[in-house]
Amino acid sequence: MQYTKNDWRNRNRIRTAQGTQWLSIPVRRASLQQRICDTQVMDMRWASRHWRTLSQVYARAPYFQFGCELLAGLYTEAASLNYLSAINLLFMKTICKSLDIHTHITSSSDYAYDAHADRTTRLIQLLKATDGVHYLSGPAARQYLDQQQMSVAGIDVSWMKYNDYQAYPQIHGEPFESAVSIVDLLFNMGPAASQYLRAGSGSVAAGL
């Protein structure tokens, strides 16, 4: 799939005393058609810089040690990886395991599909390859996803809503900020992070 600039693939936000702050992985972008799986890291010092920032921002968090035990080694391992996809996959699998989430994670590059087809057609091909009949999407995809085409292909579409997360105590006070990285939850909630997710975070709206 095509890499897109100013998206969530190479950056996320954390909550600081001064408000939210972006943590970005600098990447090389050779062309507008560059694929996500071909996107390489431009500055390998990103991991140490991110970890230094996290250590400062969450030093007084109630579960700082818990977060360190999970994330410190993860950042060390990620620092040796050259491709953005490999870094994201490493983080997703490791954090999912810590949260007792056992969803099978694969990459679109594991499947055969027509790379020159339109976005909806490519997505349908991927869903068919995995025997998928239901697609949960982020709200931004409403701009291009053809729901009628998905329906004809026998695939139901639902939309994730991110504006009604259950609040949890954040070290840097109120109001609650939901649009932040999972690391914020880990540092603030520790072992209870998994229970928080299972209690219901965000909601789903039906398609069409």
C-alpha positions as CSV (number, residue, x, y, z in Angstrom):
1,M,0.0,0.0,0.0
2,Q,1.1,3.6,-0.7
3,Y,2.9,5.5,2.0
4,T,1.1,8.8,2.9
5,K,2.7,11.8,4.5
6,N,1.5,13.4,7.8
7,D,-0.3,10.2,8.8
8,W,-0.1,7.9,11.8
9,R,2.3,5.4,10.3
10,N,5.5,7.1,11.4
11,R,4.3,9.3,14.3
12,N,2.0,9.4,17.3
13,R,1.3,11.8,20.2
14,I,2.0,11.7,23.9
15,R,0.5,13.9,26.8
16,T,3.0,16.3,28.4
17,A,2.7,19.1,31.0
18,Q,2.6,21.5,28.1
19,G,0.0,19.6,26.1
20,T,0.3,17.0,23.4
21,Q,3.6,16.4,21.6
22,W,4.3,14.5,18.4
23,L,6.9,11.7,18.4
24,S,7.9,11.0,14.8
25,I,10.2,8.5,13.1
26,P,12.0,10.4,10.3
27,V,11.7,8.5,7.0
28,R,13.0,8.8,3.4
29,R,10.4,9.5,0.8
30,A,11.8,8.9,-2.7
31,S,8.5,9.3,-4.6
32,L,4.8,10.0,-4.2
33,Q,4.1,6.4,-5.2
34,Q,6.4,4.9,-2.5
35,R,5.0,1.9,-0.8
36,I,4.8,1.6,3.0
37,C,6.8,-1.6,3.0
38,D,9.6,0.2,1.1
39,T,9.8,3.2,3.4
40,Q,13.1,3.4,5.2
41,V,14.2,5.2,8.4
42,M,16.3,8.3,7.6
43,D,17.9,8.9,11.1
44,M,18.6,5.9,13.3
45,R,18.9,8.1,16.4
46,W,15.1,8.4,16.5
47,A,14.7,5.6,19.1
48,S,17.1,7.0,21.6
49,R,15.5,10.5,21.2
50,H,12.0,9.0,21.7
51,W,13.0,7.1,24.7
52,R,14.7,10.1,26.3
53,T,11.5,12.1,25.8
54,L,9.3,9.3,27.2
55,S,11.6,9.0,30.3
56,Q,11.3,12.7,31.0
57,V,7.6,13.1,30.3
58,Y,6.5,10.0,32.3
59,A,9.1,10.0,35.0
60,R,6.5,10.7,37.7
61,A,3.8,8.4,36.2
62,P,2.4,5.9,38.7
63,Y,3.5,2.9,36.5
64,F,6.7,4.4,35.1
65,Q,8.7,1.3,36.0
66,F,6.1,-1.0,34.4
67,G,6.3,1.0,31.2
68,C,10.1,0.9,31.3
69,E,10.3,-2.8,31.7
70,L,8.1,-3.3,28.6
71,L,9.3,-0.5,26.3
72,A,13.0,0.0,27.0
73,G,14.1,-3.2,25.4
74,L,11.6,-2.7,22.6
75,Y,13.1,0.6,21.7
76,T,16.6,-0.9,21.7
77,E,15.5,-3.6,19.3
78,A,13.6,-1.2,17.1
79,A,16.7,1.0,16.8
80,S,18.4,-1.7,14.7
81,L,15.6,-1.9,12.1
82,N,15.8,0.0,8.8
83,Y,12.2,-0.2,7.6
84,L,9.2,1.5,9.1
85,S,6.9,-1.5,8.6
86,A,9.2,-3.7,10.5
87,I,9.3,-1.2,13.4
88,N,5.5,-0.9,13.5
89,L,5.0,-4.6,13.4
90,L,7.5,-5.1,16.2
91,F,5.7,-2.5,18.4
92,M,2.2,-3.8,17.6
93,K,3.0,-7.5,18.3
94,T,4.9,-6.7,21.5
95,I,2.3,-4.3,23.0
96,C,-0.6,-6.6,22.0
97,K,1.1,-9.5,23.8
98,S,1.5,-7.3,26.9
99,L,-2.2,-6.4,26.8
100,D,-3.2,-10.0,26.4
101,I,-4.5,-9.3,22.8
102,H,-4.1,-12.4,20.6
103,T,-5.4,-11.1,17.2
104,H,-3.4,-12.6,14.3
105,I,-1.5,-9.8,12.6
106,T,-0.3,-10.0,9.0
107,S,0.9,-7.6,6.3
108,S,-0.8,-6.8,3.1
109,S,2.4,-7.8,1.3
110,D,1.7,-11.4,2.4
111,Y,-1.1,-11.7,-0.1
112,A,-1.6,-11.5,-3.8
113,Y,-3.7,-8.5,-5.1
114,D,-3.7,-6.1,-8.0
115,A,-1.5,-3.2,-6.9
116,H,-2.7,-1.0,-9.8
117,A,-6.4,-1.4,-8.9
118,D,-8.3,1.4,-7.0
119,R,-8.2,1.5,-3.2
120,T,-11.6,-0.2,-2.6
121,T,-10.9,-3.0,-5.1
122,R,-7.5,-3.7,-3.5
123,L,-9.1,-3.8,-0.1
124,I,-11.8,-6.2,-1.3
125,Q,-9.1,-8.5,-2.8
126,L,-7.2,-8.5,0.5
127,L,-10.4,-9.3,2.5
128,K,-11.3,-12.1,0.1
129,A,-7.7,-13.5,0.5
130,T,-8.3,-13.7,4.3
131,D,-11.9,-14.9,4.1
132,G,-13.0,-11.6,5.6
133,V,-16.7,-10.6,5.6
134,H,-16.5,-7.6,7.9
135,Y,-14.2,-4.5,7.7
136,L,-13.7,-2.1,10.6
137,S,-12.2,1.1,9.3
138,G,-10.9,4.4,10.7
139,P,-13.2,7.4,9.9
140,A,-10.8,9.0,7.5
141,A,-11.4,6.3,4.9
142,R,-15.0,7.6,4.4
143,Q,-13.3,10.0,1.9
144,Y,-12.5,7.3,-0.5
145,L,-14.0,3.9,0.4
146,D,-16.8,2.8,-1.8
147,Q,-19.2,1.2,0.6
148,Q,-21.6,0.1,-2.1
149,Q,-18.8,-1.7,-3.9
150,M,-17.9,-3.4,-0.6
151,S,-21.6,-4.4,0.0
152,V,-21.8,-6.0,-3.5
153,A,-18.7,-8.0,-2.6
154,G,-20.5,-9.3,0.5
155,I,-18.5,-7.3,3.0
156,D,-20.0,-5.3,5.8
157,V,-18.3,-2.0,6.8
158,S,-18.2,-0.4,10.3
159,W,-16.5,2.8,11.3
160,M,-14.4,3.3,14.4
161,K,-15.2,6.3,16.5
162,Y,-12.5,7.8,18.7
163,N,-14.2,10.6,20.4
164,D,-15.8,8.8,23.3
165,Y,-13.0,6.9,25.0
166,Q,-13.5,6.2,28.6
167,A,-11.3,8.6,30.6
168,Y,-8.4,7.3,32.8
169,P,-6.2,9.3,35.2
170,Q,-3.4,11.0,33.2
171,I,-0.3,12.3,35.0
172,H,-0.5,15.7,33.4
173,G,-4.0,16.5,34.6
174,E,-7.3,17.4,32.9
175,P,-9.0,17.6,30.5
176,F,-8.6,14.0,29.5
177,E,-6.8,13.6,26.1
178,S,-7.8,10.5,24.2
179,A,-5.8,11.1,21.0
180,V,-2.5,9.8,22.3
181,S,-0.3,6.7,22.0
182,I,-0.9,3.5,23.8
183,V,2.3,4.2,25.8
184,D,0.3,6.9,27.7
185,L,-2.1,4.3,28.9
186,L,0.7,1.9,29.9
187,F,2.6,4.5,32.0
188,N,-0.6,5.7,33.7
189,M,-2.5,2.4,34.2
190,G,0.2,-0.3,34.2
191,P,-1.2,-3.8,34.5
192,A,-4.8,-2.4,34.5
193,A,-4.4,-1.2,30.9
194,S,-5.7,-4.4,29.5
195,Q,-8.8,-4.2,31.7
196,Y,-9.4,-0.6,30.6
197,L,-9.4,-1.7,26.9
198,R,-11.8,-4.5,27.6
199,A,-14.2,-2.2,29.5
200,G,-14.9,-0.4,26.2
201,S,-12.7,2.2,24.6
202,G,-14.2,4.0,21.6
203,S,-17.2,2.8,19.7
204,V,-18.3,1.4,16.4
205,A,-20.8,2.9,13.9
206,A,-22.5,0.8,11.3
207,G,-21.7,1.4,7.6
208,L,-24.0,2.9,5.0
